[in-house]
Amino acid sequence: MKVHFIAIGGSAMHNLALALKEKGYEITGSDDEIFEPSRSRLEAAGLMPAAFGWFPEKIQPTLDAVILGMHARADNPELLRAKKLGIKIYSYPEYLYEQSKNKTRIVIGGSHGKTTITAMILHALRYEGLDTDYMVGAKLEGFDVMVRLSQNAPYMVIEGDEYLTSPIDPRPKFHLYKPHIALISGISWDHMNVFKTFEDYQLQFEKFIHLIEPEGKLIYHAQDNLVSQVAQKARKDIESIAYTELEHENTDGRTTFVIYNGKRWPVNVFGRHNMQNMHGAMLACKQIGVPESSFLESMATFRGAANRLELIAESKNSAVYRDFAHAPSKVKATTLAVREKYPHRTLIACFELHTFSSLSREFLPQYKGTLEMADVRIVYYNTHAIELKRLPMLKPEEIKEAFNDSQLIVFNEVYKLQEYLHNLKGENSCLLMMSSGSFGNLDIHRTALKFVGN
């Protein structure tokens, strides 16, 4: 098979390209810019384009398929030539479905927690020795790539993103996967640039449920009222399975135990949100024959996905964590998780407004009270990012008002944020850095080591 990628450098796209090359396909690709780590990984695989830009001459009738990335535009010259030649054009999620049509598909959806739940499932299936294909949105310990596609694996585990499919297909990605087993972790308005109202956003999850395969299963978070409401609309042939939260305890601030079936199971992750994620993942695995005891045994070696409550540095009485949190519900849950783990330490929470929604004046009030469990509360935003998104400029006073926090410390210059963080004393404290961005390319590892005194 010969497959060409338009916008091969994207996080998802380059992983799919690597997976198909591993499967034996002949891969080519183009992009107008490629950043790390995509660049190094494509170079190592011999898939890095010789030059940046779009080259219609790469699109030849001998191609079996073209895969179109979200980064490309609808008038992309390579796309237009592929249409003219009648070559089959797939979006990224369409091609994942094409590769998994004959497999049992487990799709994890939700405004938050889906990467962690997907990672937990994959970790448990590997522990159980089950051959599995997958797509997950973060680098996982023990997994070389974020996408795996094979000939013979009977299962495909997919992290189901609700963002748009491609420049020429406005459907949410998770509408294309048609799961046999679906899970919804939570519903909290996101992607305001696409879903203008919360009602429209919620509707996408209702459609997701209706796309479950006949006689399929829906696992849903019963502690989320909106998820429960949506789950009630499932077809009568769908088996609905509720999950809540595994009972747990912290012993010394370092070890968390799950208490289940009269036993105590040590786990590496912590916080109520992760105990909810774990319960959902356990029930998903149970549907394909993984015993609960085996799942919980596997969690003793599960350390989470990259950037998901990831421990960056620690000393005897200080720690620094990084999390991908950007949606209001996730910011609140992550802050609470660290507070619960270290109830007697000073908690410093630093959050970057980075997404289109978070930088939108109309959406900002959704963050009211999300940082209230922290002792010191910091928000950073990049004025250039606001300009690039063509949004009205925000003022620090507006952000304080939206968070309903007069003590909120607001920075919009990275050097001032860095100076502030580097002057902090980590004694009996925790620093929590939350963003789907990079804090203006702040060196978080250096900052973390300085905080813990190394």
C-alpha positions in Angstrom: 0.0 0.0 0.0 1.2 3.5 -0.9 -0.1 6.2 1.4 0.6 10.0 1.3 0.2 12.3 4.3 -0.8 15.9 3.8 0.4 17.6 7.0 2.5 14.7 8.2 4.1 16.6 11.0 1.1 16.8 13.4 1.2 15.0 16.7 -1.4 12.4 15.6 -0.5 12.4 12.0 3.2 11.5 12.4 2.3 8.7 14.8 -0.1 7.2 12.3 2.6 7.5 9.6 5.1 5.7 11.8 2.5 3.0 12.6 1.7 2.4 8.9 5.4 2.2 8.0 5.9 -0.4 10.8 3.0 -2.3 9.2 4.9 -2.4 5.9 3.2 0.4 4.0 5.1 2.8 1.7 4.7 6.3 3.2 5.4 9.8 1.9 4.3 13.1 3.3 4.4 16.9 3.2 4.1 19.8 5.6 4.9 23.5 5.7 6.4 23.2 9.2 7.4 20.4 11.5 8.4 20.8 15.1 9.9 18.5 17.8 9.4 15.7 18.7 7.7 15.0 15.3 10.7 16.1 13.4 13.3 13.8 15.0 10.9 10.8 15.0 10.1 11.3 11.3 13.9 11.7 10.5 14.7 8.5 12.4 12.1 6.6 10.4 13.2 8.1 7.1 9.9 9.9 6.6 11.0 13.5 6.9 10.0 15.5 3.8 13.1 16.7 1.8 11.7 20.3 1.9 8.9 22.1 3.6 5.8 23.1 1.5 3.1 21.6 -0.6 4.1 19.7 -3.8 1.2 18.6 -6.0 3.6 16.5 -8.1 3.9 14.1 -5.1 0.3 13.1 -5.7 0.5 10.4 -8.4 -2.2 7.9 -9.6 -0.1 5.1 -8.1 -1.2 6.2 -4.6 -3.7 4.0 -2.8 -4.8 6.7 -0.4 -4.2 10.2 0.9 -4.6 11.0 4.6 -5.5 14.7 5.3 -4.4 16.3 8.5 -6.3 19.0 10.4 -3.4 21.4 9.9 -3.9 21.6 6.1 -6.4 23.9 4.5 -9.4 23.0 2.3 -7.6 24.6 -0.7 -4.3 22.7 -0.2 -2.8 22.1 -3.6 -2.0 18.5 -2.9 -5.5 17.9 -1.7 -6.9 19.5 -4.8 -4.8 17.3 -7.1 -5.8 14.1 -5.1 -9.4 15.1 -5.7 -8.8 15.7 -9.4 -7.1 12.2 -9.8 -9.9 10.5 -7.9 -7.6 9.1 -5.2 -9.3 8.0 -2.0 -9.0 10.7 0.6 -9.2 9.9 4.3 -9.2 12.0 7.4 -7.1 10.7 10.3 -10.0 9.2 12.2 -11.5 7.7 9.0 -8.3 5.8 8.4 -8.2 4.6 12.0 -11.7 3.2 11.5 -10.7 1.7 8.2 -7.8 -0.1 9.8 -10.0 -1.4 12.7 -13.2 -2.4 11.0 -12.7 -6.1 11.8 -11.6 -5.5 15.4 -13.5 -4.9 18.7 -13.3 -1.2 19.1 -13.1 0.4 22.6 -13.5 4.1 22.4 -12.9 6.5 25.3 -14.7 9.9 25.1 -15.1 12.8 27.5 -14.1 16.4 28.1 -11.4 15.2 30.5 -9.7 12.0 31.7 -9.8 10.2 28.4 -6.0 10.0 27.9 -5.5 8.6 31.3 -8.3 6.1 31.0 -7.0 5.0 27.6 -3.5 4.6 29.1 -4.8 2.6 32.0 -6.7 0.2 29.7 -3.6 -0.3 27.5 -1.4 -0.9 30.5 -3.8 -3.5 31.9 -4.2 -5.3 28.5 -0.5 -5.5 28.1 -0.1 -6.8 31.6 -2.8 -9.5 30.8 -0.9 -10.4 27.6 -3.7 -9.3 25.2 -2.6 -8.2 21.7 -4.1 -4.8 21.1 -3.9 -2.0 18.5 -4.4 1.5 19.8 -4.4 5.3 19.4 -3.7 7.4 22.5 -3.0 11.2 22.8 0.1 11.1 24.9 3.4 9.3 25.2 3.1 6.3 27.5 5.8 4.5 29.5 6.6 1.2 27.8 5.0 2.1 24.5 7.2 3.2 21.6 4.5 5.0 19.6 1.1 6.6 20.2 -0.5 4.6 17.4 -0.3 0.9 16.7 -1.9 -0.9 13.8 -1.4 -4.6 13.2 -2.9 -7.3 11.0 -4.0 -9.7 13.8 -4.7 -7.8 17.1 -8.4 -8.5 17.9 -8.9 -5.2 19.8 -8.5 -1.5 19.0 -8.4 1.0 21.9 -9.0 4.6 20.8 -8.9 7.9 22.6 -12.0 9.6 21.2 -11.4 13.3 20.7 -14.5 15.5 20.1 -12.6 18.0 18.0 -13.2 18.3 14.3 -12.2 15.6 11.9 -10.5 17.5 9.1 -10.6 20.8 7.1 -13.2 19.2 4.8 -15.2 17.2 7.4 -16.7 19.1 10.4 -17.8 16.0 12.3 -16.1 15.4 15.7 -13.5 12.7 15.5 -15.2 10.3 17.9 -18.3 10.1 15.7 -16.3 8.1 13.1 -15.1 5.2 15.3 -18.4 3.3 15.9 -17.4 1.6 19.2 -18.5 -1.8 20.4 -17.5 -0.6 23.9 -17.8 3.2 24.6 -16.9 5.1 27.7 -17.8 8.7 28.6 -15.8 10.2 31.5 -17.3 13.7 31.8 -18.9 16.5 29.9 -17.7 20.0 30.4 -18.0 22.6 27.7 -14.8 23.0 25.6 -13.8 24.0 22.1 -15.9 27.2 22.1 -14.5 28.1 18.7 -16.4 25.1 17.2 -19.3 24.4 19.6 -20.7 27.9 20.2 -23.1 26.8 23.0 -22.9 24.2 25.7 -26.1 22.6 24.3 -24.4 22.0 21.0 -21.3 20.5 22.7 -23.5 18.1 24.8 -25.3 17.1 21.6 -22.0 15.6 20.2 -21.9 13.1 23.1 -25.5 12.1 22.5 -24.6 11.4 18.9 -21.6 9.5 20.0 -23.8 7.2 22.0 -26.2 6.6 19.1 -23.2 5.5 17.0 -22.3 2.6 19.3 -22.5 -0.7 17.4 -25.7 -2.8 17.8 -25.7 -4.8 21.1 -22.8 -2.6 22.2 -21.9 -1.4 25.7 -21.8 2.1 27.2 -19.7 2.7 30.4 -20.5 6.1 31.9 -19.4 8.2 34.8 -22.5 8.2 37.1 -21.1 10.9 39.4 -21.3 13.4 36.5 -24.9 14.5 36.2 -24.6 15.5 32.6 -23.1 12.2 31.6 -25.9 10.4 33.4 -28.5 12.4 31.6 -26.9 11.7 28.2 -26.5 8.0 29.1 -30.3 7.7 29.6 -30.7 8.4 25.9 -28.9 5.2 24.8 -30.8 2.8 22.6 -32.5 -0.1 24.3 -30.1 -2.6 22.7 -27.1 -0.9 24.4 -26.1 -2.2 27.9 -25.3 0.8 30.1 -22.8 0.3 32.9 -22.3 3.0 35.5 -19.0 3.7 37.2 -18.2 6.0 40.2 -14.9 6.0 42.1 -12.7 3.3 43.6 -12.4 3.5 47.4 -8.9 4.6 48.3 -6.6 5.9 51.0 -3.3 7.7 51.2 -0.9 6.3 53.8 2.2 8.6 53.9 1.7 11.1 51.2 3.6 8.8 48.8 1.5 5.7 48.4 -2.1 5.4 47.5 -4.1 2.2 48.1 -7.2 1.1 46.4 -9.6 -0.8 48.7 -11.5 -3.4 46.7 -13.1 -6.8 47.4 -11.6 -6.8 50.9 -8.0 -6.2 49.7 -5.7 -3.2 49.5 -4.0 -2.7 46.2 -1.1 -0.2 45.9 -1.3 2.2 43.0 1.0 4.9 41.7 -1.6 7.5 40.7 -3.6 9.5 43.2 -6.6 11.8 43.6 -10.4 11.3 43.3 -10.3 12.0 39.6 -7.8 9.2 39.0 -9.8 6.8 41.2 -12.8 7.6 38.9 -10.7 7.1 35.8 -9.4 3.8 37.2 -12.9 2.5 38.0 -14.1 3.2 34.4 -10.9 1.6 32.9 -11.4 -1.5 35.1 -15.0 -1.9 33.9 -14.0 -1.4 30.2 -11.3 -4.1 30.6 -13.8 -6.4 32.3 -16.0 -6.4 29.1 -13.3 -8.2 27.2 -12.4 -10.7 29.9 -9.8 -9.0 32.1 -10.4 -10.0 35.7 -10.7 -7.1 38.2 -7.9 -8.6 40.3 -5.5 -8.6 37.3 -6.4 -5.1 36.4 -5.7 -3.8 39.9 -2.4 -5.8 40.0 -1.4 -4.0 36.8 -2.1 -0.6 38.3 0.8 -1.1 40.8 3.2 -0.4 37.8 1.1 2.2 36.0 2.7 5.6 36.3 0.4 7.7 34.1 0.7 9.3 30.7 3.1 12.1 29.9 1.9 15.5 31.2 -0.9 13.9 33.2 -0.2 14.7 36.8 3.4 13.9 36.0 5.9 14.2 38.8 8.7 16.4 37.5 10.9 16.7 40.6 10.8 16.1 44.3 12.7 16.3 47.5 11.9 15.1 51.0 9.3 17.8 51.6 8.6 19.4 48.2 7.3 18.3 44.8 6.6 19.7 41.4 3.8 18.3 39.1 2.9 19.0 35.6 -0.6 18.4 34.1 -2.3 18.9 30.7 -5.3 20.4 32.5 -7.0 23.2 30.5 -10.8 22.6 30.7 -12.3 24.2 33.9 -13.4 20.9 35.3 -10.0 19.4 34.9 -8.2 22.4 36.4 -10.4 22.0 39.5 -10.0 18.2 39.7 -6.2 18.3 39.3 -5.8 21.0 42.0 -8.0 19.1 44.3 -6.0 15.9 43.7 -2.7 17.5 44.7 -4.3 19.1 47.7 -5.7 15.8 48.9 -2.3 14.1 48.5 -0.4 16.8 50.4 -3.0 18.3 52.8 -0.3 19.9 55.0 1.9 21.5 52.4 1.6 24.9 50.8 0.1 24.3 47.4 1.1 26.7 44.6 -1.0 26.3 41.5 0.1 27.9 38.2 -2.3 27.7 35.2 -1.8 28.8 31.6 -4.7 30.1 29.6 -3.8 28.7 26.2 -6.7 27.3 24.3 -9.2 29.3 22.2 -11.9 28.8 24.8 -9.7 29.7 27.8 -8.6 32.9 26.1 -12.2 33.9 25.2 -13.7 36.6 27.4 -17.1 35.0 27.2 -15.8 31.6 28.4 -13.5 32.8 31.2 -16.1 32.8 33.9 -16.3 29.0 33.6 -13.0 29.0 35.6 -14.6 30.6 38.7 -13.4 28.8 41.8 -11.3 26.3 39.9 -8.1 27.2 41.8 -9.6 27.8 45.2 -8.0 24.7 46.8 -4.5 26.2 46.2 -2.8 28.5 48.7 -1.1 30.5 46.0 -2.9 30.9 42.7 -1.2 32.0 39.5 -2.5 32.5 36.0 -0.3 33.1 32.9 -1.4 34.1 29.4 0.6 35.0 26.3 -0.6 38.1 24.6 0.8 36.9 21.2 -1.3 33.8 21.5 -4.4 36.0 21.8 -3.4 37.9 18.7 -2.8 34.7 16.7 -6.3 33.5 17.7 -7.7 36.9 16.7 -9.4 37.4 20.0 -9.9 40.6 22.0 -7.0 41.3 24.3 -7.5 40.4 27.9 -6.5 42.5 30.9 -5.3 41.0 34.2 -8.2 42.6 36.1 -10.7 40.7 33.8 -9.0 37.4 34.6 -9.1 38.1 38.3 -12.8 38.9 38.0 -13.6 35.8 36.0 -11.8 33.6 38.5 -13.6 35.5 41.3 -10.2 35.8 43.0 -8.8 39.2 44.0 -5.6 37.4 45.3 -5.0 35.8 41.9 -1.5 36.6 40.6 -1.6 37.2 36.9 1.4 37.3 34.5 1.5 37.9 30.7 5.2 38.1 30.3 7.1 34.8 30.6 10.3 36.3 32.0 8.3 37.8 35.0 6.6 34.4 35.6 10.0 32.7 35.5 11.5 35.2 37.9 8.6 34.7 40.3 8.7 30.9 40.2 12.5 30.9 40.6 12.3 33.0 43.8 9.8 30.6 45.4 11.0 28.5 48.3 10.0 24.8 48.0 10.2 24.0 51.7 7.1 22.0 52.7 5.4 23.0 49.4 4.1 21.7 46.1 4.2 23.4 42.8 1.5 22.4 40.2 2.0 23.6 36.6 -1.2 23.1 34.4 -1.4 23.8 30.7 -2.0 22.4 27.3 0.7 24.7 26.1 4.3 25.5 27.1 4.1 28.5 29.4 5.8 30.6 26.7 8.6 28.0 26.4 9.4 28.2 30.1 12.0 25.6 31.1 9.7 23.7 33.5 12.4 21.1 34.4 14.9 23.8 35.4 12.2 25.6 37.3 11.2 22.3 39.1 14.7 21.5 40.1 15.2 25.0 41.5 12.0 24.7 43.5 13.0 21.4 45.2 16.5 22.7 45.9 18.5 20.7 43.4 
